[in-house]
Amino acid sequence: MRRDVRRFNRIVNLIEHRPMLVRLGFKLTRNRSLSEDVADQTIGQALVNQAQWRGVNLGGWLRSIAVNVIRHHARDLKIRGPIDREIELARRGERTPLQNAINGEIGKALHSAIASLTEKQREAFKLAEVDGLPFKEIAERMGLRCGAVRALAFRARTALARELERFIA
């Protein structure tokens, strides 16, 4: 019974990292569908290879699996160069083309949209989407129920999407 509970908790923990994996996949591929596939394949590989995880920095381990999954896709699509260049720039802490775009009109619109959120929505969104924390941990930090945090993050995402709709192809 304990082993089943531990296994279930590991699966839940992996699934809670899915939004971060989708964001990473989208940042590196600029393809929403592929980024969803990357996240799912990463979680699948993590489940299969969970014995290799040493119990430290699960997010870092998952990111390295995701990068390898993206490279595999890139090799299949013969677009290795641009993705490797983006990965290398991000690793060195240098600005990527996406980061440069964020500093322009998109960045101004994004900052304006974030400023229009309520303080609690902004905090829930940042902790969930930027920091990649699980909703349970966010709820503890904010002193709210998990369902309330999910609702705040959903409302924030919806408001931001509405405000940034003109930039989405």
C-alpha positions as a printed Julia matrix, in Angstrom:
169×3 Matrix{Float64}:
  0.0    0.0     0.0
  2.78   2.47    0.91
  4.59   1.77   -2.35
  1.4    2.52   -4.29
  0.95   5.8    -2.4
  4.57   6.78   -3.1
  4.19   5.87   -6.77
  0.97   7.9    -6.99
  2.65  10.88   -5.3
  5.55  10.71   -7.79
  3.11  10.72  -10.71
  1.22  13.69   -9.27
  4.51  15.53   -8.69
  5.53  14.93  -12.32
  2.18  16.09  -13.64
  2.39  19.28  -11.58
  5.53  20.16  -13.58
  3.67  19.85  -16.91
  2.93  23.61  -17.31
  6.63  24.4   -16.88
  7.51  21.74  -19.46
  4.95  23.1   -21.95
  6.4   26.62  -21.5
  9.93  25.34  -22.04
  8.84  23.37  -25.1
  7.08  26.41  -26.55
 10.02  28.7   -25.81
 12.38  26.41  -27.68
 10.13  25.26  -30.54
  7.57  28.09  -30.88
  5.05  25.39  -31.67
  2.14  24.93  -29.23
  1.26  21.41  -30.39
  4.86  20.21  -30.3
  5.36  21.77  -26.86
  2.39  19.78  -25.53
  3.89  16.61  -27.02
  7.28  17.42  -25.52
  5.74  17.82  -22.05
  3.85  14.51  -22.34
  6.87  12.63  -23.65
  9.06  14.1   -20.93
  6.68  12.96  -18.21
  6.46   9.53  -19.85
 10.24   9.19  -19.98
 10.54  10.4   -16.39
  8.07   7.73  -15.27
  9.97   5.02  -17.14
 13.34   6.23  -15.83
 12.31   7.33  -12.34
 14.95   5.1   -10.76
 17.6    7.47  -12.24
 16.22  10.47  -10.34
 18.29  10.99   -7.19
 15.71  13.01   -5.29
 17.14  16.47   -5.93
 15.86  19.2    -8.25
 13.07  17.35  -10.02
 12.42  20.39  -12.2
 16.02  20.46  -13.42
 15.95  16.75  -14.22
 12.69  17.15  -16.12
 14.08  20.15  -18.04
 17.1   18.13  -19.16
 14.81  15.31  -20.34
 12.65  17.87  -22.18
 15.67  19.39  -23.95
 16.7   15.92  -25.11
 13.16  15.21  -26.34
 13.2   18.51  -28.27
 16.59  17.71  -29.77
 15.26  14.32  -30.85
 12.29  16.02  -32.54
 14.62  18.58  -34.12
 16.84  15.83  -35.52
 13.78  14.18  -37.0
 12.67  17.48  -38.53
 16.22  18.46  -39.58
 15.98  21.83  -37.85
 18.65  21.19  -35.27
 20.6   24.44  -35.69
 18.05  27.06  -34.57
 16.86  25.03  -31.58
 20.42  24.31  -30.42
 21.24  28.0   -30.81
 18.23  28.98  -28.63
 19.16  26.38  -26.01
 22.78  27.52  -25.94
 21.84  31.21  -25.64
 19.44  30.42  -22.78
 22.06  28.31  -20.97
 24.67  31.1   -21.21
 22.16  33.61  -19.95
 22.26  35.59  -23.18
 19.21  37.19  -24.74
 17.28  35.06  -27.19
 15.17  36.46  -30.07
 12.1   35.82  -27.92
 13.56  37.88  -25.09
 14.36  40.68  -27.54
 10.75  40.69  -28.75
  9.54  40.87  -25.15
 11.45  44.14  -24.74
  9.52  45.71  -27.63
  5.79  46.16  -28.19
  4.94  42.71  -26.87
  6.83  43.44  -23.66
  5.01  46.7   -23.09
  1.64  45.01  -23.68
  2.61  42.13  -21.38
  3.66  44.48  -18.57
  0.44  46.43  -18.97
 -1.63  43.22  -18.93
  0.15  41.94  -15.82
 -0.37  45.3   -14.1
 -4.12  44.99  -14.76
 -4.32  41.76  -12.71
 -5.34  41.81   -9.07
 -2.48  41.4    -6.61
 -3.57  37.84   -5.73
 -3.95  36.87   -9.42
 -0.5   38.28  -10.16
  1.06  36.37   -7.25
 -0.68  33.07   -8.12
  0.26  33.45  -11.79
  3.9   34.24  -11.03
  4.31  31.35   -8.6
  2.59  28.86  -10.91
  3.73  29.92  -14.36
  7.05  31.66  -13.79
  8.4   29.84  -10.74
  6.71  26.54  -11.7
  5.54  25.76   -8.17
  2.77  23.21   -7.61
 -0.64  24.61   -6.65
 -0.46  22.93   -3.25
  2.72  24.81   -2.35
  1.32  28.08   -3.7
 -1.81  27.6    -1.58
  0.34  27.16    1.52
  2.39  30.27    0.73
 -0.67  32.4     0.03
 -2.76  31.0     2.89
 -5.54  29.9     0.52
 -7.18  26.65   -0.5
 -5.73  24.85   -3.51
 -8.94  25.36   -5.5
 -8.82  29.11   -4.87
 -5.23  29.27   -6.15
 -6.18  27.3    -9.28
 -9.05  29.73   -9.9
 -6.78  32.75   -9.44
 -4.17  31.36  -11.82
 -6.87  30.47  -14.37
 -8.37  33.96  -14.21
 -4.91  35.5   -14.59
 -4.1   33.34  -17.64
 -7.48  34.15  -19.19
 -7.06  37.89  -18.62
 -3.53  37.87  -20.02
 -4.58  35.86  -23.07
 -7.4   38.31  -23.72
 -5.06  41.3   -23.43
 -2.35  39.73  -25.6
 -4.67  38.18  -28.19
 -3.48  40.48  -30.98
  0.06  39.08  -30.72
 -0.96  35.44  -30.97
 -0.9   34.05  -34.5
